[in-house]
Amino acid sequence: MELGIRLSAVAGMVSPGKCIADIGCDHGFVSIALVQSGTADRVIACDINKGPMEHAKQNIELYGVKDSIEIRLGNGFEPVKKGECDGAVIAGMGGPLALRILFDGRDKIADYKQIILQVQSKLPLVRFILDRWGFETTEESMVSEDGKFYPVMKLFPTKKKEFYESAEIDNSDFDAFLHLCEKQLLIQSSDYICSCTYGFKLLEDRSPYLAIFLGKEEERLLGIVEKLEKNPEDNKDRLAEILKEIDILMLAKWKLQGR
C-alpha cells in the first residue's frame, strides 16, 4: 500500500515496537503501513467517529492485516489499556486537540518509548506546551504535499511528576490553560519564540524543507504588510504584529545559516 507524502513521513518516523496506538486513525492507512512494514507487531487503531472506523475496518480486511490490527471506537486514549502499547501515533488533527488527548491520556503514555505527533494548527503553542510539560523532541522532520508543509515530531514522554499529577491544569477548563499559555508564549525571548514557531530540531538540523517554507512565509507576510501599509493608521496594531512575525522569521533564517 502506498501512502501520501505526509502519512509516509508519519509512518516512517515510527521506531519498531510491539504495539502502537494509532489515535485518530481515520481510514487506518498508517496502522496498515506499520504492520505491513513490520514496524509494529500489533496496532490498536482508535477513532471517535464511527464513519472512519468503518472505512478503516474495510481497508484492514482488504489488505489482509485484520489479525494484527484491532479497531476500537473512542475518544483519544480512552479505548487503550494502561501498559498495552509501547508507543503512539497522533496525526492529522488540530494542535489544541492533540494536546488535550496527551493530557487526558497521561496515565497511559507514561511508559511509552515514542509518540509520533503531526498536528495541523497552533504549532508554536504545541511546541511551547510540550516543552513546558517536559516532553523531549528527539526528532523532527518537515515534508511538503500539495503545496502545504507538515512538520512531524517524535517525542519521548515527560518524566515530570507535575504533568502526571496535573498540578498546574484545571481539568474542567483546559481551554483556559491553552489561552494562558498563548499569552505566556508572547512574552518569551525572541530566540525562544523562534524555536517554538519553527521547530527546535528543524532549526538545529537545518532542515531544507524549513528553508523553503521560510521563503514562502516571508513572501506571504510581506504581501500582508504591503496591503496594511495602504492604511497604516487604521492597521497600526495588526501591522506591528506582522512586523514582529517577520523579525522572528528572519531570526529563523539566520539560525538556518548557522549563525
Secondary structure as UniProt FT lines:
FT   HELIX           5..12
FT   STRAND          17..23
FT   TURN            26..27
FT   HELIX           29..36
FT   TURN            37..38
FT   STRAND          40..47
FT   HELIX           50..62
FT   TURN            63..64
FT   TURN            66..68
FT   STRAND          69..73
FT   TURN            76..79
FT   TURN            82..83
FT   STRAND          87..93
FT   HELIX           95..104
FT   HELIX           106..109
FT   TURN            110..111
FT   STRAND          114..119
FT   HELIX           123..133
FT   STRAND          136..145
FT   TURN            146..147
FT   STRAND          148..156
FT   HELIX           161..165
FT   TURN            166..168
FT   HELIX           171..173
FT   HELIX           174..186
FT   HELIX           190..198
FT   HELIX           200..204
FT   TURN            205..206
FT   HELIX           208..228
FT   TURN            229..230
FT   TURN            232..235
FT   HELIX           236..256
FT   TURN            257..258
//
